[in-house]
Amino acid sequence: MGFLAALTPIQAFLFRMLVSYALGKIMQPKPPKGARGAGAVMVNKNSNNDPIPIAYGKTRIGGTRAYINSSDGAGDLDETSNLNIALSLCEGEVGTINELWFNDVKVWDDTDGGTMDGSGKLSGFISDFASALNSGSVTFHTGSDTQTVDADLQTSIGSSVWTNDHRLRGKAYIGLVLPADPEAYQGGMPMITATIEGKRIVDVDTLTTGQTTQGTLYNGADVSPIDVLYDYLTSRRYGKGLDHDSDGNYKAGLHIDIDSFQDAKALASGKYKINGVIATEKLIYNNIGEILESCNAVIAFKQGKYFVKLRHQNEITAKVITNDDIFSQVTVSMPDKASKLNKITAGYRNPEDGTDYNDDVFITDNTTYLDEDNGSILEARVDYDLVDDVTLVEELAQYVMDASRFGMAISFEGAHTLIVVEAGDIIEMDLPNFGWTNKKFRVNGMELTKDNTIQITAVEYQPSIELI
């Protein structure tokens, strides 16, 4: 059925759906979580079967040594004069490389004399490592599905071992043939990271429902989270594989509502942007949550398709609901103290000079909320792995804090005429017994009951806290 989500812990309770036919539910940004492992994407590992991350936008990333060995530089693996490394970075096809780092020292910069030829071979190295690098070979491969073998690696390792089939197609990687001299790298194996322009993705504005080609591809810094979401949902390699039929053929709009993605992208423009890394070893559901939280979006599954909506301040009411529309008691759940927040630590990767995409934190608190909580510090940590703009990180963290204070949730059974309401819609509850005059809620889930009524769950919508 796909992403049929329950309410988040911020909203204080979980509705369990007991009926057989789902009309629609929404998936929301994931709740606050524990801190991730510091610098998790800024390390090198040795493996030929570890998960490969996805880089979107512009970001700095380490890699996995898919192959490492020594040789004489001409195919004799019993010799140790040359160090041969195939460092897998991320899923391809990506854009270009901007910087190369050894042990947190920048050794190549495309804005500081660094150049790259048509085969991806780098030159113009800087820093104390320049001598070793200039006497070796460093080649960047974008991860296209048509890339060929790294010629320098093949020569150094030997064509009988590193054959023409060792192309690492679909994987962005760096091929290195370096002098095997520990003193040249400050006493050990260098930790290698690179700043790159991430995966090329579809511009959803170039899509028309029914087309069988994926439209215009682009990459670079500050990509749209809506384009990232579409890429991840449709990828058959690492994502959900939507908009492909059972034979693997692509057709835009087969499972995804293109209009809603284009509308959401227009709303997101100028506000939300992504530069970061997704870990493919995580559940698809969780990674979708990472993308949603970067732009305060929700996904609705309705009538066989996925729709995306951005939370914003001027959402239109789909229906005003009165006592005449309700056939059951209205269950109301207020957020308990454990779900309210007055302090948030937001982790992110800071691209500024002096930090250079290493982990950083932003701490925000609210003295008014603290007073309401009788001085008790109620705090959580959120990590924005896809957001590197500290101003946006601050705003997103503030939203999480504010939303935790407006966590009233309701559930009720209504007339079948409420079928005109859809998951993700805003409804207004006009219920004098509750003291509500057009109080606004967002529909989180709808179920058709065996009695032909509609079970609705919704959570309070507070326009004043929305970011756009």
N, C-alpha and C positions, 0 to 999 in steps of 0.2 A: 504493500500500500504506500510505502515511501515514508516521508517525514511526518508522522502523525504525533504531534508533541503534546506532552502534558504542560500544565502551568509551571513556571519556574519557582524555585524555592523563595525567591524574593517576594513572590505573590502569596506565599504563606500556606498554600494548601494544594493538594493534588486531587483533581476530579478523576474518578475512575469510570470510564464509559462502559456500560453494561449491555448496550444494544448492538444489533448486528450490522447496521448499515450506516456508514459514516458519510454525512453530507460534506463535511469539511472541518479541518482544524488548522491552526497556524503553528508554525515553528518560530520561536522567538530567540533573541540574543541569549546566549548562555549566561548563567548567573555568575557571581564572583567565585573565584576558585583559588586554590593554593598557588604559591609561587612555582614557576617552572624552574627547571635546572638552569642555573646561571650560565650564560654563554653557550647554550646547548647547540647552536648552529655555528659556533665559531671554533670548532675543534676538528681534528683529523682522526679518522678511525681506519683500521685495517680490516677490510671485509670485501667479499665479492657477492654477498647476498643480503646486505642490509637495505632497509627501505631508503628510497631516494626522495628527498624533499622537492617541493615546488617553490620556486622564487617568482614573486610577482612585483612589478614596479622596479625600483632600484634599491639594492640592498647588498650588504656584505655577508659572505657565507663561507664556511669551511668546506670540507669535503671528505669523501671516503677513498682511501687508497685501494682502488679495485685491483691494482697490480703494483707490486714493488719488488725490485730485485737489483742486483748489481751485475755488471758485465765489463768487458774491456772496451765497450763502445762499438764493437764490430761483430757481435753475436756470440762471443765466448762468455758463458754464464759462470765459468769457474774463476774468472778474474773479477777484481773489485774496484777498478779505477773509476767506473761510471755508476751513478745511481739513477735508476729508471723508475719513474712513477707515472701511473695513470690515475689522476685525482678526479674522481667523479664528483661534480658539484650539485647538479639538480636535473630535474626533468627538462628536456628541450622541446622545441627549439627556442633558444633565448636570443637576446640581442647581443650587444657587444660587452667587452670587459672594459672597465674604467680604471681599476686599480688592482695591483697585486701586492700582497703583504707576506713577509716572512717574519715569524716571531713578533708580530705586532709592529714591525718596521715596514714602512711603505718602500717597496723596491721597484715599482713601476707605476707610472701615472700618465694617463693619456693627455693630461693638461700640463705635464712637466717633462716634455721631451720623449715620452713613451710613444712608440709607433708599433704598428702591426701590419704585416704584409698580407697579401691575398689568401695565403694558406693559414693565417692565424698566428704566425710566428712573431713573438714579441721581441723588440729591441729597444735600446735606450734606457737601460736599467740604471737605477740610482742607489745610493746608500752604501754601507760597508759590504753588502752582499754582491755588489755590481760585478766585481772581478769574476766570481764563481759563475754568476748567471750569464755574463757575456761570453764565457768560454764553453757554455753548454747550450741547451736548446729548451725553450719554453714556448709551447704552442697551445692556443686557446681554440676549442672546438665548440660550436654553438649547440650541438645536439640535434641537428637536422636529421630527418629520416633518410637522407641520401649521403651523409658524410662518409668520407673514405678513411682508410687507415692513416694513423699518424706516421709519416715516413721516417722521422728521426727516431721515434721509439722502435719502429720495425728494424731499422739498421742497427741500433744499439743492442737490442734484445736478440735479433736474429729472426729472419722471415719464417723459419720452421716452427718457431714458438709464437711469435707475434705475427700472425698471418694476415692476409688481406681481409679476412673476415673479422678481425679484431677492430671493429669500427665504432663500437659503442653508440650505435645509431639511436636517436631519441634521447640521448643523455648528454648534457653539457659537461665537458671535462677539460682538464689541462693535462697535456702530455709534457713531462719534464725529463730531460736527460742532462744530468748535472755531474760535476766532479764529486766523487765519493770521498770528501775530505771533511771530517767532523769539525775541524777548526774553522773552516770557511763558514759554518753555520752556528758558530758560538757554542760548539761542543756537542751537538747532537742533531737528530733529525729535525729539520725546520717545520714549524707549524705554519701551514700555508692557508691563507684566506684570500678571497677576491671580492671586489665590489663589481657587481654586474648589473646590466639591465635585464630583467627577468623574462619569463616566458612570453612569447608572442601569443596574444589572445584576440578573440573576435570582438569587434566593435558592434554591439547589439543594434546600434542605430543603422547599420548597413544590412540588417536582416529583414526579410519579408516572409511571413508565414507561408510555408510550402516549398521554399527554395531548397535545393539539394546541394548547394555549396555553402561554405561557412562564412562567406562575406569577407570584409576587409580585416586583416590582422594587423596588430600594432603592438608595440612595447615601449618601454622607457619609464622614466620616473612618474610617480603620482597617477597610476592607472585607476580607472573607475572600479569601485567595489562591485558594481552591478555587472560589469564585464567579467570580473574575476568570478563572481558567482555563476554566471552562465558557463564560463569555461569549466569550472569544477563540476557543475551538474551534468555537463554533456560529455566530458572526457570519458572514453572507454578504457583508457590506460590507467588512470588513477582516481577517477571520480565516479559519478553515478551512472554515466552512460545514457542519459536521457536524450531525447530527440534523435535516437537511432532505433530502427525497427529490429525485429528478431534476427534479421540477416546482417545487421551491422550497418545498414545504409542510413545516411544522415538525411533528416528532413526537418527544417526549422519549424518549430511550433507543434511538433508531433506530441510532445508531452509538456511543453513549457509555453505559457502565454507570452508571446513576444511583445504585445502591446504593453503589458504591465511592466516588463523589464525596461522598455524604452521610456515609459512614463517615470519610473523610479530613477533611471539614470539622469533624466532631465532635472529632477528634484535634487539629486545628489551632487550635480555639477557645481563646482566652486566651493563645496563644503567638505565632502568626504573623498579620501584618496587612500590608496594602498601602496605600501612599500614594505615587503616582508616575506616571510617564509611559512609555508604550511608543511607540517610533518605528515607524511603519507602513512605512517604506522598507526596514526590515530583513526578512530572510527570516522566514517564519512559524515555521520550525523554531527559529531563534535566539530569537525572542520567546517561544516556549513555554519555552525554556531559561531565560529571564529570570524567568518566573513560577515555574518549578519551583525555581530556586535560592533564591527568597524564602521557601520553606517546606520545603526539603529533601525534595522529593517526586520520585517517578518515575512515568512513564506506561508502561503495558504495553499492547501491542496483541495481543489474543487472541481468536480465534474471531470475527473481524469487528467487534470493539468495542474501544474504548479504556477502560482501567481506570486509576485513579490510586491510588497508595499513598504514604503518608507514612512516611519512615524513622523508626523509634522504637526504644526500648530493649527492648521486650517483644514482639517479633515472634515468632509461633509457627512452629516448624519444620514444613515441609510433608512432608519425608521424610528419613530417615536412609539414607545411601547407603554400601554396603559394597563389597568387591571383587567380590562376586557380581553386582552391578548393572552392572559396568563391563566393556566389551568391548575397550577400547583402552588405550594408554598414557595416563596423566594428565599433561598438559602443564602445568607450573607456571611462572609468570612473576613475578618479584619486582620491586618498583619500583626503578628505578635512581636514582642520586643526583640526576639532573636533574629527576626528578619529585617528589622530596621537598622539603618546605618547612619552614623554621623561622622565617620572618618574612613577614607579609602586611600590605600597605597596602590598606585597604578604603575605597573612595570611596562617598560617599552625599550626599544633599541634606539639609542640616540645617535643620529648621523652627524652631529656637530663635530668640528675639529676638537681634538683632545679626548673625544669619546669614541668616535669613528665606529658607530654601530655596536658598541659594547652595551651591555645592559645598564639601564638607568631607571630611576623611579621618580614619580611625582606624587606628592602627598597632598591631599585636599581634605579639609574638615569644615564643619559648620557649627558655629557656636550656638546658633538658635536651636538647631536640632539637639545639640549637647544639653542645653538647658531643659528642653522638653523631656530628655531622658534622664533628668535629675543628676547630671554630671557623669553618668556612666558612659565610658567610651565604647561605642559599638562600631567595630571596624572590620574591614575585609580587604582582601587584595584581589585586584584584577590585572590580567596581563594582556596587553594589546600587541600581540605578536605581528600584526599586519599594519600597525600604525606607528609612524616614526616622527610625527609632528607633535611636539609637546603641547601646543595650544589645543589641538584636537584631542589629544589624550586627556588633558584637563577637562575639557567639555564633556567627553564621553564618561569620564569617571564621576563628574558632578551629576550627570543624568542618572547613572546607576544609583547614586546616593538619594537623589530626589525621588526616583521611582520607587525606592524601598519605603518611602514615607506615604506613598499613595497606592497601597497594595490591596485595597478593598476588592474582593471578588464575589461574584454572584452566580447562582445556578437556579434555573427554573425551567418548567415545562410549559410550552405555549401552543397556541393554535397552529394548524398546518399552514395558515396564511403567512406565518413568519418565514416560510421557505424563501421568500424574496430577500431575506438577509443572508449574507455570506460571511464565512470565516474571515476575520480581519476587518470587517466593517465596524463603524461606530454606530451605536444605538443610544437613544436617550430614554431613560426610565422616568416616566411621569407617574409616580406612586405617592399620593398624599400621605398614606399610612406610614411611610418611611420618611416623610418630610422631603421627598425628592421631587423637584420640579425640573424635568428635562436634564437629569443627571446623566453624564456621559460615561459609557463603558465601551471597551473594545471586545468584540466577539472573538473568543479563543477557540471555541469548538461548537459544532452543531451535530446532533444525532437525530435520526428519524426513529421514533419508538415503534413498538409493535402495535400501539394504539393510534398510529398515524398522527402523533403530535411531534413537536420539535423540542428536543432538550437542548438548551443553550447554556453555555458557560461563558462568562465575560469578566474582564478585569477593568478597574477604574481607568479612565482616560483623562489625563490632566494636561490640557494644551499648553499651559504656561511653562511646563518643564521641558517641552520638546526643543530640539536644537535648531530646527529650521521651520 
